[in-house]
């Protein structure tokens, strides 16, 4: 397969090239990633740079075409070489399609990989051969730090191998088994391995490991949590709504554990007794810094008002029992800094105000995130948040609908909102919302969903005016249900609404994420939309799903042309026209390239002074994606992140700093004096040098071989 022609460009790939990576320098393979991806992408994978100078094979989509057997073979062969010969490859996603006929080849490569740090494996039930091959590799993964197992069907022997690996590993710090279903009598084998582990700091499991259906498993897991000294983050998830989860093995043990900092309970059905256990734990625990309980069963549960509540807790105030539990917990706990709750599943709407005031009085809490609340409660919630006096500590996530859009201007705490209209006969709230939006500078995310026939010239004009003039909106979703009109009946009048929207989008300079679904774009509108995408220096995420295959095909073809000149887009999702897969590949590769550059640039801003990271920072200095990445890494706001980017670029503005970072000199620039007395490089003052720097980029200077 050496020098095999790639699928789209027809270029030749020398896949046997050795690894050349070293500290501060990229492996030569980084210059040919797009060629490697011409083999991986048809199989549903993509090589990405998720951390500077390190390559990851990432699953990007599912492949359903049975004719791609050959591409899986090619991909597995390439992966084998990458893992065995390239120390710059540190992370791999594997699935049943890639493993099915090639598990021995791939598992052999896993054993030989010199620098594999992260592995994600997703199989399916009854893939026993693949599961056995994988289990056999575990003792050889001496450098693995992160392991995620999903739908891997492990028998008793394989579970014992996994258990021994967990007990003996000296490198593993993160283990995710959220989608690993194990029978209760076998789950104890895994927990026994966890008990003997001394390295894992982050653990994510499903309810099968904490189930009391097997008393031995539940007690073993409880002892693990009670005596463990390394675990910092624990997540327990349930995918089933059929039965309650008994948290006694976890919550009781946390009264003794003094090292766990973060606890996440996701999708669990909890009765009143378990809710009391949670609040009791929050009262007694002195080390937990973050607690997240979302999608838990709420007031509609028949067990909601359970009688098994401590009398002293029931006696607090005149609020409901559950509210009393939380009020006591929030009064007593002084160490929790972050709290993430789904309010509509925990307490009654009438109790929101009392809870918010208790949260506000707890001065140790720095961030309270509220999720998925009923639209009928939103106005009341916003008012209650304002009454706390510290609304800036509360965050309402996900776009929410209001019970009345007239309240939107007064709900400053609601930064994301959604307005839906099922038919033109019900368009009143939609028109009202669009009319009020210009007065709502607090709205950062807007989702408009409507029946396509609702979009007339009048409505589109109001929406377009808001889009063109807003300076605060960051995310916009436009969803149109049903086909707006038969393609053969299009005329100039019906073309106007979407053209008006496209023109407005072209004038907007603040939107970072844009999603349009269900519209038809004619040739002119397609060209306008493509021009907007190509020229935008603010749009980072884009999703385009026209209602017509013809429209989608033309859009994809034109979008792929000259898309490489865009260095802002980081994520692109477009209608998948498989007959134009080369265009689709080109578009997704640009997003992959830009994401790599952001990763490097952010690393430079955070303090890594490698030349290839500085080159990326200089190239992307005005990119909002870079600012957002620095925000994420440094946990700071947008303005401070922008200042950090600017400061980092100034760090190599002087001559000596520039030449040193470029690798031209080790310390400073010196020049031998000439007899003619003419000025040399070191004789330039700062202003002259900065003028020259306008025409010289760090990336223009070739590395020494």
N, C-alpha and C positions, 0 to 999 in steps of 0.2 A: 504493500500500500504506500510505499515511499513516493513522495512527489505526486500524490493522487490529486486529480483535478477536483476543485471545490464545486459545490452544487449550483451556485448562482453566478459567480463571476468567472468560473472556468480557470481560475488561477491554480497554481500548483503549490501544495503545502508540503514542506519538508518536516514531517511530524517527528522525525528522529533527532531534531535539534536539541542539544543538551541545555541544561539549566545554567544560566549565567548570572543569577541574582546574587547580590552581595549587599552589605549594609550601605544604604544611601543610593543604590543603583538598581534599576529595574532589570528583570530578566529580558533577554531579547524577544521572548515569546510575546511580550506585551505589544510589540509592533505588529504582530500578526493575529491578534485575538479575533478580528473579524473573519479571518480565513478559517480558524478553528471553529468558530461559531457557525459557519456554513455547513459543518457536519453535525454539530450538536443541536442547532435550532430545529431542524426538521424532526428530530427525535423528542422535542419538547424541552430541551435544556439550553442553557446559555452560560458561557464563561463570563463571570463578572468580577470586578475588583471591589469587594465589600470592605476591605481594609487596605490601606496603602501598601502597594508592592506585593499583595497576596491575592491569589486567584481562588475563586470559588465556582464550582459547577452547581448551578441553581436550576431547579425545576421551575419553568415559567408557564407551562400550559400542558394540558392533557392531549394526547394524540389518539385518535380513534380509528385511523386508517390502517387496516390490516396489511396494506401494501408497503408499509414502512419498515418491515422486518430488516431490510438491508441497511437502512440508516441506523437502526439500533446496533447492528453488528459493527458498523463503522465507528459509531460513537463509543461503544465499549472498547474497541481496539485503541482508539485515541485516549480514552480515559486510563486504560492500563498503562500506556506510556507516560502520561502526565503524572500519575501517582507514583510510578516507580523511578522516574528520572528527574522530576521537577520539585525541588524543595520549596518553590514559590506557590505550590498548590496546597492550601491549608484547609479547605472546606469542600465537602461533597454532599449533594443530594442524590439519593438512589431510589428508584421505584421499581415496581414489578416488571414494567415493560423493558427497562434496561437490564434487569437482573435475570429475567425468566430463562433465557437460553444462554446466558453468559455469566452466571453467578460464580462459577469456579474461576474464570479469568479475572473478574472484578475483585473477588475476595482475595485472590492471590496478590493483586495490586495493593489492596488495603493493608495487607500484612507487610508489604515491602516499602510502603510510603515513608519517606524520611521526615515528613513534617505535617502529617495530618492532624489537625486540631479539632475539627468539627465534622460530625457525620450525622446525616438525617436519612433514615431508612423508612420507606413506606411500601408495604407489600399488600397482601390481601389474604383472606382466609384460605387455608389449605395449600398455601405456597410453602410446603414443608421442606422441599429440597433447598430452596433459597434461604429459608430460615435456618436450616442446619448449617449451611455453608457460612452464613453470617456469624452464627454463634461460635463456630470454630475459629473465626478470626479474632474474637474478642481478647484472648490472652496476649495477642501480638500487638494490640493497639496501645503501645506504651506511652504515647505522647498525646492521646486523645483527651480533650478538655470538655467538649460538649457532645452529648449523645441524645438524639431524639428518635424514638421508636414509635411508629404509627402503623396499626393494623398488621403487626408482625405476629404470625401465629406460632408461638413457641410452645413446644411440648415440654414435658417434665424434664427431660434430659437437657434441653436447650436452656430452660429456666435455671437449672442448677449451674450451667456454664456461665450464664449471666450473673447469677448470685456470686459465684467465685470471682468473677471479674470485678464486681462492685466491691467485694471484700478486699481485694488485693491491689486495685489500681492506686497509683500514686500521682495521677495526673488529672483524673476526671473531676470537674468542678460543677458541671451542669448536667442534669439528667431530666429529660422530658418524656413521660410515658402517659400523657393525657389520653391518647387514643389507643392504648394498649390494654385490651380486655383480657383479664386472666381470671380463671375460675378461683373461687375463694380458697379452696383447699390447696391450690398451687401458688396463690399469691404470697403465702407465708414464706415460700422459698426465696422470693425476691426481697422481702422485708428482712429476712435473716442476713442477706448480703448487705443490705443497707445498714443494719446495726453494726456490722464490722467495718464499715467504710469510714475513712478519716479525712476525706478530701472534698466531698460534695458540699457546695454552698448554696446551690439553687436546685430545688426539686419540684417537679410538677407531675402529679399523679391523678388518676380518676378515683371514683369512690370505691372501686373494687378492692383497693389496698387498705382502705380504712373500714371496710364493712365488718360488722359484727356477726354476719352470717356464719363466719368461721371465727369462733371466739379466740382461737390461737393466733390468727392473723391480726385481729383487732388489738389484742393485748401486746403482740410483738411490735406492731407499729407504734402503739402508745409508748412502750418502753424506749423505742428508737427516738421518738420526739423528746421524751422526758430527759434522757441522758446525753443526747447528742450535743457536741460542742462546736461543730463546724457549720451547721446549716444556718443560713441567713435569710433565705426566701423559700416559702412553702406555698404551693398552689394546689388546691383540690378542685376538680371539675367533674360535673356530671352531665352526660348527654341524654339522660332519661328523666322523664317527668312522671314515671309510673309509681315511684315509691319514695319515701322519705329517706334522707341520709342522716345517720346517727353520728354525730361529731364527737361523741364522748372519748374515743381513742385519741383525738387530737387535742381538744379543748382542755380536758383534764390534765394532760401532760404539759400543756403550755404554762400551767401554774408553777411548774418547777423549772421549765426551760428559761435560761437567762441569756441566750445568744441569738434567738430568732428576731429579725428586724422587720420582716414583711410577711403578711399572711393574706392570701387571696382565696376566697370562696366563691366559685363561679357555677351558676346553674343548679344549685342544690335546693332540694325541697326540704324545708326545715319546719318542724313542729314547734310549739310554744316552748317546750322543754329545752330544745336545742338553742332557741333564741335566747333563753335565759342563761344557758351555759356560755354563750358568746359574750353577753354583757357582763357576766360574772368574771370571765377571763379578762375583759378589758379593765375591770376594776382592779384585779389582782396583779396583772402583768406589768412589769416595769421596764421592759426592754423593747417591746413592739413599737416601731416607728411608723409603719404604714399598714392599714387594714382596708381590704377591698371586699365587699360583699354585694354582688350584682346578680340579677335574675334569680333571686331567691324567692320562695313562695311567700305571698303576702296575705292581706286581710281576707281574701276570698277563700282561704283554706279553712276547712271545718275545724282544724286544730288551732286556729289562730288565737282564740280566747281559751286557752287551756287552763285548767284550774291548778295545775302543779306549779305554782309560783310562790316564792318565799313571801311570808306575810309582811316582813319589813319592807320588801320592795313594793308590794301591792299597796302599802299604806302611803307611799310618797305622793302627795298632791292628789288632785281629783282627775288627772288625765287617765287615759286607758292604761291597762297593765303594761302593754308593750312600750308605750311612750315612757312610762315610769322607769322601766328597765334601762332605757337609753339615757334618760336624764341622770340617773344615778351614775351610770358608767362614765358619762361625759364630765360629770362633776368630779369624780374620783381620779380619773386617768389624767396624768400630767406629762406623759412621755410621747403620746401619739402625735405625729406631725402631719400625716396625710390620711384622709378618710375618703373612701369612694363608695357611695351607696346608691341603690335603686330605691328611691323613697316610696314609690307607688306599690312596692312589694313588701314594705316593712311596716309602715304606720298609716293611719287614716289621714286624709287631707286636712281635716280640722286640727290635726296635731302639728302641722308643719311649722307654724309660728313658734310654738313652744320649743320644738327641737332646734330650730335655727338660732334662737336666742341662747340656748344652752351651748350650742356649738360656738357661737360668738364669744361667750364668756370663757370658754376654754382657750386661754391665750397660747398654749403650746401648739395648737392646731394651726398650721400655716396654710394648708390647702384642703378644701372640702369640695369634692366633685360629685355632682348630682346627675343621675342618669335616668332616661326613659320614664318620663312622667306623663300623666294623662293631660291632654290639651285643655280639658276643662279646669285644671288646677293651675295652669301656668300663670295667669294673672295674679292669683292669690299668692303663688310662690314668689313671684318677683316683688310683690309688695312686702311680703314677709322678709325677704332678703334685704330690702332697703331699710326695714325697721331695725335690723341688727346693728346698723352703724358701721359695719365692716364688710360691705358686699364684695369688695375686691378679693376677699379670701374664698369666695364661693365661685364655682365654675359649673355652668349648666352646659353639658355637652350634647351633641347630636341635634339636628334641626327639629324644632318642635312647632306644632301648630298651636295657635292661641284660640281660646274659646270665642274671642271676638277680636278681629284685626284692628278695631279702633283703639285697643289698648297697646298696640305695638310701640308707638313712640314713647310711652311711659315705662316700658319694660327694658330698662338699660342693661339689666343683667343677662338678657337673652341675646347672645351674640350670634346665634344661629337660629334660623326660622324657616318654616316650610308652609307654603300655601298651595292648596289643591283645589281643582275644579273639575268635576266629572262631566259636566255638559254645559253648553251655552246658557241654559236656563238657570244654572246655579253659579253664574259668574260674578255675582255681586261682591262677595268677599274678596275675590281675586282682584277685581278692579279697585276696590277700596285699598287693598294692601299695596298695590303698585302705585297708587296715588300717594300713599303715606310714606313709602320707602325713602324718598329724598330727605325726609326729616329724621330718619333713623340711622344716624352715623354709627350706632353701636352694633349694627348688624354686619358681621364679617362673612357669614355663610348664608346664602339664600338658595332655597330650592323651590322652583315653580313647577308644578305638575298640573297639566290641563288636558282636556280633550282637544285634539288638534284643531277641530272645527271652531273652537273658541277663539283661536288666534286670528283676529281680524286686524285691519289696518289701524283702527283706533287703539286697540290694546297693545299691539306691537309698538306703536309710536310711544306710548307711555313707558313701556318696558325699556325700549331703546334709549329714551331720554335719560332714564335712571342709570342704565349701564354706561352710557357715554360720559356722564357727569360725576358719577360717584368717585370718591377718592379714598374710601374706606373698605369697600367690598373686596374680599380676598378669594372667596370660593363661590362659584355659581353653577347650579344644576338646572338645566332646562329640559323637561321631560314632556313629550307630547304623545298621548295615547291615541292609538289607531292611525291609519293612514289619512293624512289631511285631505287628499283629493286624488282621484284616479289620474294616473300619469297622462292619459290621452286627452284629458280635459283641461290641462294647464293653460292659463292665459296670463296676460300681464297683470291683471288685477289680483289674482290669487298668488302670484309670485312676490308681491310687495311685502307682506308681513315678514317672511324670513329674511328677505334682502335687507329690510330695515334693521333687523336684529344683527345681521352680519356686519353691516356698516358701523353700528354702535360698538360692537365688540372690537372692531379694528381701531376705534378711537380710545378704547379703555387702556389705562396704564397701571392699573392696580390689581387686577385679577391674577391670582397665582394658579388656581385650579379651575378648569372649565370642562363641563360635561354637557353635551347636546345629544339628545336621543329622540328619534321619531319624526324628524323633519325631512323634507325632500329639498335638495339643493340642485338648481339647474346649473348650466355650464358657467354662467357669469358669477353666480353666488359661490360656486365651488372655487373658482379662481380667486375671488375675494377672500374666502375663508383660508385658502392655502397661503395667499400673500400675507394675511394677518399672522398666521402661525410662523412663517419663515422669518418675518421681520420682528416679531415680538421679542422684547428683552425682559419681560416680566412673567410670562406664562411658563410655569414649570410642569404642570400636570394637565394632560389633555385626553378627553374621551369623546369620540365622535362615532355615533351609530345612526346614520341616516335610515329612513324607513324603506328606501328603495335600493335594491342590489345594484342597479345601474348607477345611481348616484354615489353609492359607497365605492364602487369600482373606480369611477373617475376621480373621486376624492383621494383614494389611496394612491393611484398612479401619479397624480399631480403633487401630492404631498411628499412622495419619495424623491422627487426631483429637487435638487439643491437643498434638501433638508440638512445635509452635512454642514451647511454654513450656520446652523442654529446651535448655540452652545448653552441655551437656557433650559430647553425641555429635558426633564428627567424621567418622565413616565408618560408613555403614549399608549392608549388603548383605542384601537379603531376596529371597525367592522372587518372580520376576517374573510377576505375574498381569496380563497385558496388558489384560484387560477392566477392570482397576482401575488403569489407567495414571495417572490423576489422583492417586490415593492414593500411588502409587509416586513420582511427581514431587514431591509434597508432602514426603514423607519424605526424599528425597535433597536437596531444596532446604534443609531445615533443617541437614543435615550440611554443606552448602556454606556456608551463612551462618555457622555456628559456626566452621568452619575459617578463614573470613575474619577473624572476631573474634580468634581465637588468633594469626593472623599479625600483626595490628595490635598486639595486646597485647604480644606478645613483642618487637616492634620498640620499643615504649615502654620495656620493661624493659632492653633492650640500649642505650638512650640516645637514641632519637629522640623528642623532646618535642613532638610534634604533638597537638593536642587530640583528634582522632578516634582516635588510638592510645591516649591516656590513658583515654578513655571506655571503650574495649574492655578495658583492663587493670582498670579499676574494676569492670566488669561480671563479668569472669571471674577475679577475684582468688583464688577457691578452686578453680579448674578444674585437675585433674591434667594436662589437655592443654596448658595454658599452661606448667606446670612442665616437662613433657617437651620442649616446643618450646625453652624457654630452655636446657635441658640440651643439646639438639642444637646450638644456635647458639653457646653459650659453651663447649662441651666440658667440662662440669662434672658433678658427681654430683647426684642428686635433692635432697638436703638443701640443698646450696649454691644450687641453682636456686630452691628455695622461699624461701630467705632473700633472694635477689635480687628476687623478685617482691614480697615484703613491704616491702623497702627502697624499691623504686620507688614504691609506693603512698604511703609516708610522705613522699615528696619533694614532694607537693602537699597535705599535710595542713594547713599553716598558711594563714591567711587570704590573705596576699599571694600566696603560691605558687599557691593555688587560683584566685584571681581572675585572675592573670596567665596561667595555662595555659588558663583558660576564655575568654580574649580580652576580658575586661571592662576590664582596666587594662593598661598597658604595663609599669609598674614596681611600684607599690604602691598600696594603697587610702588615699585621703585624703578627709576629709569637712569641709565648711565648718561652722564652729562656729555653733550656733543660740543665739539670745538667751535661750531658756527653760532652757538648761543641761542638757537631757535627754541621756541617753546615746545615742551613735551606734554604727554598726557597728565603727568602729576602737577603741571603748572596751571592747569585749568582751575578756575575758581568754581565754587559750588553751583552758581547760576549757569555757567557755561556747561558744566557736566550734566545738570538736569535738563538743559536744552537738548543735548546730544541723546540723553536717555529717552527722549520722546520717540526716537527712531531706532532704538536698540532694545530688544526684549531679551529676557533671560534665556528663553528658548531658542534664540538665534545663535547662541554660542554652543558649538559642538563639544561633546564630551571627549576627553582624551581616551584613546584606546589603550 
